[in-house]
Amino acid sequence: MQRKNIFFFLFVLLVSFCSAGDETTIESTVLQTSTTTSTTLLETTTTSSTTSTVPDGCIPEDNTKIDFSDLKNVQNFLNRYGFNAGEEDGLNGNQTIEAVKEFQAYAGLIVDGDLGPNTYSAM
């Protein structure tokens, strides 16, 4: 139970960090302009501007290309996000079923341990 609370806290922290910036802007541009012109009898010096792009906030992972019909991929997904599915062996054992149930509860789905369309969609 304590491990689940830690993962929930980390998730909330990640979500709050990602939503802290403007949701429509993924990058912000930092513009540093420094133009100086000095003229003397022998020399003229001009400095130009510099523009750099700095990422603003988190870029969410895109899981749409994962083939969840392969149980090894489901187990990998569950393990990556803190739902202990055990060894990624492609077997639907008790540990994998319990991990699916924990994920379903976390995602607000009906907790039945079955990998149905709603569970795949939430992944």
Wavefront OBJ file of the C-alpha trace (Angstrom):
o trace
v 0.000 0.000 0.000
v 2.842 2.385 0.819
v 4.428 1.811 -2.601
v 1.139 2.664 -4.295
v 0.984 5.944 -2.340
v 4.520 6.820 -3.432
v 3.655 6.201 -7.092
v 0.479 8.248 -6.732
v 2.461 11.125 -5.185
v 5.049 10.967 -7.986
v 2.289 10.942 -10.596
v 0.575 13.966 -9.024
v 3.915 15.761 -8.854
v 4.623 14.975 -12.517
v 1.163 16.112 -13.625
v 1.394 19.339 -11.642
v 4.845 20.035 -13.100
v 3.622 19.383 -16.629
v 0.546 21.575 -16.215
v 2.432 24.440 -14.561
v 3.177 26.061 -17.930
v 0.891 27.208 -20.700
v -0.773 24.068 -22.109
v -0.871 25.409 -25.657
v 2.835 26.242 -25.733
v 5.335 23.415 -25.527
v 8.391 25.560 -26.132
v 9.269 29.070 -25.135
v 11.752 31.168 -27.056
v 14.412 33.130 -25.282
v 15.616 36.100 -27.300
v 18.807 37.790 -26.339
v 19.515 40.841 -28.442
v 22.635 42.845 -28.058
v 23.426 45.247 -30.836
v 26.268 47.644 -30.285
v 27.709 49.974 -32.833
v 30.708 52.087 -32.048
v 32.406 54.302 -34.560
v 35.879 55.708 -34.279
v 38.189 57.108 -36.882
v 39.689 53.680 -37.613
v 37.149 51.040 -36.562
v 33.409 50.180 -36.617
v 32.164 47.226 -34.517
v 28.669 45.651 -34.738
v 27.373 42.745 -32.649
v 24.294 40.764 -33.753
v 21.464 39.041 -31.834
v 21.164 35.445 -30.565
v 17.979 33.352 -30.378
v 17.710 30.054 -28.520
v 14.769 27.737 -27.821
v 14.272 26.286 -24.340
v 11.738 23.494 -23.624
v 8.932 24.539 -21.270
v 7.479 21.695 -19.165
v 7.098 17.971 -19.798
v 6.522 16.251 -23.081
v 4.136 13.340 -22.446
v 5.009 9.864 -23.697
v 3.155 8.625 -26.769
v 2.005 5.039 -26.152
v -0.280 4.861 -29.207
v 2.216 2.817 -31.233
v 2.595 0.066 -28.614
v 1.066 -3.268 -29.657
v -0.868 -4.154 -26.492
v -2.130 -7.387 -28.065
v 1.320 -8.762 -27.127
v 1.151 -9.443 -23.377
v 4.911 -8.780 -23.043
v 4.257 -5.177 -24.109
v 1.442 -4.883 -21.550
v 3.760 -6.214 -18.838
v 6.493 -3.792 -19.931
v 4.041 -0.867 -19.796
v 2.797 -1.854 -16.334
v 6.335 -2.296 -14.988
v 7.482 1.066 -16.445
v 4.669 2.906 -14.697
v 5.125 1.213 -11.322
v 2.516 -1.549 -11.470
v 4.591 -4.647 -10.726
v 3.639 -7.191 -13.393
v 6.732 -9.292 -12.693
v 8.840 -10.832 -15.405
v 7.886 -9.764 -18.935
v 7.355 -13.317 -20.141
v 4.034 -13.007 -21.991
v 2.232 -15.235 -19.478
v -0.940 -13.957 -17.824
v -0.110 -15.070 -14.299
v -1.393 -13.839 -10.941
v 1.182 -11.049 -10.689
v 0.227 -9.657 -14.103
v -3.486 -9.861 -13.276
v -2.917 -8.022 -9.978
v -0.879 -5.345 -11.785
v -3.703 -4.906 -14.323
v -6.192 -4.555 -11.444
v -4.002 -1.913 -9.766
v -3.735 -0.010 -13.056
v -7.494 -0.216 -13.599
v -8.152 1.152 -10.100
v -5.608 3.918 -10.691
v -7.181 4.829 -14.061
v -10.712 4.841 -12.616
v -11.855 1.786 -14.560
v -13.884 -1.223 -13.462
v -11.423 -3.442 -11.594
v -11.725 -6.916 -13.091
v -8.164 -7.784 -14.161
v -9.248 -8.317 -17.780
v -7.480 -6.520 -20.604
v -10.502 -5.142 -22.409
v -10.867 -2.160 -24.746
v -11.260 0.375 -21.917
v -8.061 -0.814 -20.247
v -6.148 -0.732 -23.552
v -7.497 2.748 -24.233
v -6.366 4.004 -20.833
v -2.878 2.641 -21.477
l 1 2 3 4 5 6 7 8 9 10 11 12 13 14 15 16 17 18 19 20 21 22 23 24 25 26 27 28 29 30 31 32 33 34 35 36 37 38 39 40 41 42 43 44 45 46 47 48 49 50 51 52 53 54 55 56 57 58 59 60 61 62 63 64 65 66 67 68 69 70 71 72 73 74 75 76 77 78 79 80 81 82 83 84 85 86 87 88 89 90 91 92 93 94 95 96 97 98 99 100 101 102 103 104 105 106 107 108 109 110 111 112 113 114 115 116 117 118 119 120 121 122 123
